[in-house]
Amino acid sequence: MTALDPRLQQRIRQDVQSMHAYAIQDSVGMVKLDAMENPHPLPEGLQQKLGQRLGALALNRYPNGRVNDLRVALAAYAQMPAGHDIMLGNGSDELISLLAMACDVPGASILAPVPGFVMYAMSAQLQGLQFHGVPLTADFELDEAAMLAAIETHKPSITYLAYPNNPTANLWDEGVIARLIDAVGQQGGLVVMDEAYQPFSSRTWLDQIRAQPEQHGHVLLMRTLSKFGLAGVRIGYMMGPKALIAEVDKVRPPYNISVLNYECALFALEHVDVFSAQAREICAQRAIIFEALSVMPGVKAWPSDANMMLVRVPDAQKTFDGMKARGVLVKNVSKMHPLLAQCLRLTVGTADENRQMLDALQHAL
């Protein structure tokens, strides 16, 4: 690739030029277990029905009020608390970016435990905000004292708490989270509970919001349909107090959800039983994988409430390369953060994919 014209370099932010673009691994011909996708395709009968429905859409028109039908359907599916509203994004990534934009006031910053989802820090950088990462403990639990100190010192505009976390796949202590939410509220900041992996989780923070609404007036809850089974459709949604959602929604681009995307999502919600059955199968396979990993010499696996498993091996790069040579693609997260040294992230696939993954891991070790 030829170098960028020096004159054009002057027009592009220096921090952007020093960044690396988000890398997507080539997965052609591989057992793809690197991106926490639902491995189950839409059943053939539903594929035909969806194709007919999408083919009848008016693609020559901008998205219309039908997008509000999706908002209503998602609110019902999630059992949205009273007094709340819902906002849609082109995946959770867009919602994270829009939050940074909406909260970009002088001195604003974003805080999150690390290791965590990379978009929290990236959204801060791209919007020109400070990002404060607070390391988890060695067992990937929240460091309550360090979090409270960081909240007191930095007074962040936004604090992200992923529930469960990516890439560690664990749920944090409810009491600790409640105290952090209270501390952020006392500082006048927002808390975003990111429940991207909710279909596979044993708990949801919505239960706490419903039980104690007065303690959660500064809390937004974010989810995505990507893990539900629609990663290619790109629908994220965020719920929160109506007045708060109304302000954030002002920075959302018009027509950010395409007619194809919202119609796919509506169709899926009409067949939620199919996707719920897939989630149950993924959770069952997750238990099988964890049991197999727990007796595998040289492997340390952590319990998971998501559709992925974090494992530590003696040599992450060698193991990753060995698995890839056997046609199985996972995610090497060992360089993301010091706490993730020698760690791989394994997505839960179908029963056959998981057997191939475990066999490849065993041989690569």
Secondary structure, DSSP 8 states (H G I E B T S, - for coil): -----HHHHTTS-HHHHTS--------TTSEE-SS--------HHHHHHHHHHHHTS-TTS---THHHHHHHHHHHHHT--TTEEEEEESHHHHHHHHHHHHT--TT-EEEEEES--HHHHHHHHHHT-EEEEEE--TTS---HHHHHHHHHHH--SEEEEESS-TTT-----HHHHHHHHHHHHHTT-EEEEE-TTGGG-S--THHHHHH-GGGGTTEEEEEESIIIIITTT--EEEEEEHHHHHHHGGGS-TT-S-HHHHHHHHHHHHTHHHHHHHHHHHHHHHHHHHHHHHTSTT-EE---SSSEEEEE-S-HHHHHHHHHHTTEE-EE-TTT-GGGTTEEEEE---HHHHHHHHHHHHHH-
